[in-house]
Amino acid sequence: MIVTVNRKAHFNAAHRLYNNEWSDDRNEYVFGKCANPHFHGHNYELIVSVTGEINPRTGFVMDMKLLKDLIKDKIEEEFDHKNLNIQVPEFKDLNPTVENMSVVIWNKLRSHIPKNLKLEITLYETPRNFVSYKG
């Protein structure tokens, strides 16, 4: 049987959406208030989904304690209460949109999850705006 397990996590972070090659006016036109040079923040909700066969010995697809610890170590510790543009190396040259954030999070977790399991990231920037990435 194929089953998907999900772990929810939260973090708060600030960012600014902008393109260095554009003028301030163009950035404001494209990104609106998200281009604020003084940054702005969100209370992100992250759902990490792992899909695979149930292990007949453990009854788990993946040990949820291991998944919890992995998310805490690789995502929450690195993103929570940070300015993504300044304090998270992956966003030095990458616009920290929720789309790009979901890919970065997937990449940070993928190598730590067994290859026989599928990984999906769902990241809520607001209760109404969210993205999913499956790799």
Wavefront OBJ file of the C-alpha trace (Angstrom):
o trace
v 0.000 0.000 0.000
v 1.145 3.500 -0.867
v 0.512 6.070 1.869
v 1.394 9.741 2.298
v 2.424 11.050 5.715
v 2.430 14.788 6.400
v 4.252 16.927 8.929
v 3.277 20.548 9.502
v 5.738 23.192 10.691
v 5.804 26.970 11.048
v 8.365 29.704 10.754
v 8.343 33.487 10.585
v 10.603 35.301 8.178
v 11.078 38.621 6.422
v 11.954 39.178 2.782
v 11.887 41.642 -0.058
v 10.925 40.710 -3.595
v 12.944 42.590 -6.177
v 15.165 42.255 -9.194
v 18.546 44.012 -8.909
v 18.587 44.678 -12.647
v 15.383 46.752 -12.509
v 14.673 50.273 -11.302
v 12.842 50.843 -8.026
v 9.790 51.899 -10.044
v 9.777 48.698 -12.089
v 10.243 46.568 -8.958
v 7.347 48.359 -7.286
v 5.196 47.889 -10.392
v 5.918 44.131 -10.592
v 6.127 43.210 -6.891
v 3.965 45.943 -5.318
v 4.310 46.360 -1.567
v 6.473 43.214 -1.489
v 9.275 45.333 -3.014
v 9.444 47.508 0.108
v 13.155 48.302 0.609
v 12.623 47.907 4.364
v 11.337 44.330 3.886
v 8.117 42.734 5.166
v 7.318 39.474 6.914
v 5.081 36.413 6.839
v 4.052 33.636 9.184
v 4.794 30.682 6.921
v 3.125 27.310 7.275
v 5.034 24.383 5.836
v 3.646 20.930 5.077
v 6.168 18.244 4.229
v 4.586 15.184 2.607
v 6.388 11.871 2.210
v 4.836 9.103 0.106
v 5.805 5.470 -0.102
v 5.155 1.886 0.890
v 4.385 1.080 4.514
v 7.331 -0.742 6.064
v 5.914 -4.081 7.275
v 8.320 -4.181 10.259
v 7.583 -0.697 11.624
v 4.191 0.141 10.142
v 5.703 3.507 9.086
v 6.222 5.119 5.702
v 8.770 7.270 7.543
v 9.331 7.741 11.255
v 7.538 11.027 11.993
v 10.007 11.849 14.796
v 12.844 11.693 12.257
v 10.860 13.877 9.842
v 10.079 16.367 12.628
v 13.755 16.596 13.616
v 14.857 16.965 9.994
v 12.429 19.842 9.375
v 13.486 21.544 12.611
v 17.202 21.218 11.831
v 17.226 21.978 8.087
v 14.350 24.448 7.747
v 13.076 25.987 10.962
v 16.535 26.628 12.430
v 17.739 28.187 9.166
v 14.632 30.247 8.232
v 12.800 31.164 11.449
v 13.013 34.828 12.430
v 15.496 35.512 9.629
v 15.682 38.063 6.858
v 15.737 35.634 3.939
v 17.467 38.050 1.543
v 20.313 38.722 3.956
v 20.645 35.754 6.318
v 19.850 32.702 4.181
v 22.666 31.970 1.698
v 20.390 30.347 -0.894
v 18.657 33.689 -1.438
v 21.768 35.783 -1.923
v 21.130 35.772 -5.690
v 17.665 34.177 -5.771
v 14.461 36.156 -5.273
v 12.791 34.680 -2.137
v 9.349 34.194 -3.650
v 7.222 31.462 -2.122
v 7.851 29.463 -5.316
v 11.631 29.696 -4.949
v 11.392 29.045 -1.221
v 9.503 25.792 -1.810
v 12.209 24.576 -4.217
v 14.988 25.514 -1.764
v 13.199 23.696 1.064
v 12.663 20.602 -1.111
v 16.365 20.580 -2.045
v 17.425 20.936 1.612
v 15.298 17.940 2.624
v 15.542 15.614 -0.392
v 19.002 14.192 0.311
v 17.961 13.281 3.882
v 14.884 11.272 2.903
v 15.276 7.758 1.465
v 15.271 7.750 -2.322
v 12.414 5.231 -2.488
v 10.097 7.826 -0.890
v 8.511 10.728 -2.778
v 8.742 14.202 -1.288
v 6.332 17.097 -1.705
v 6.515 20.547 -0.138
v 3.480 22.763 0.391
v 4.336 26.234 1.630
v 1.712 28.752 2.730
v 2.808 32.373 2.620
v -0.669 33.485 3.693
v -3.792 31.430 4.395
v -4.841 32.056 0.769
v -1.491 32.009 -1.060
v 0.466 28.776 -1.168
v 2.477 26.625 -3.548
v 3.334 22.944 -3.832
v 6.534 21.457 -5.238
v 7.261 17.786 -5.933
v 10.718 18.026 -7.418
l 1 2 3 4 5 6 7 8 9 10 11 12 13 14 15 16 17 18 19 20 21 22 23 24 25 26 27 28 29 30 31 32 33 34 35 36 37 38 39 40 41 42 43 44 45 46 47 48 49 50 51 52 53 54 55 56 57 58 59 60 61 62 63 64 65 66 67 68 69 70 71 72 73 74 75 76 77 78 79 80 81 82 83 84 85 86 87 88 89 90 91 92 93 94 95 96 97 98 99 100 101 102 103 104 105 106 107 108 109 110 111 112 113 114 115 116 117 118 119 120 121 122 123 124 125 126 127 128 129 130 131 132 133 134 135
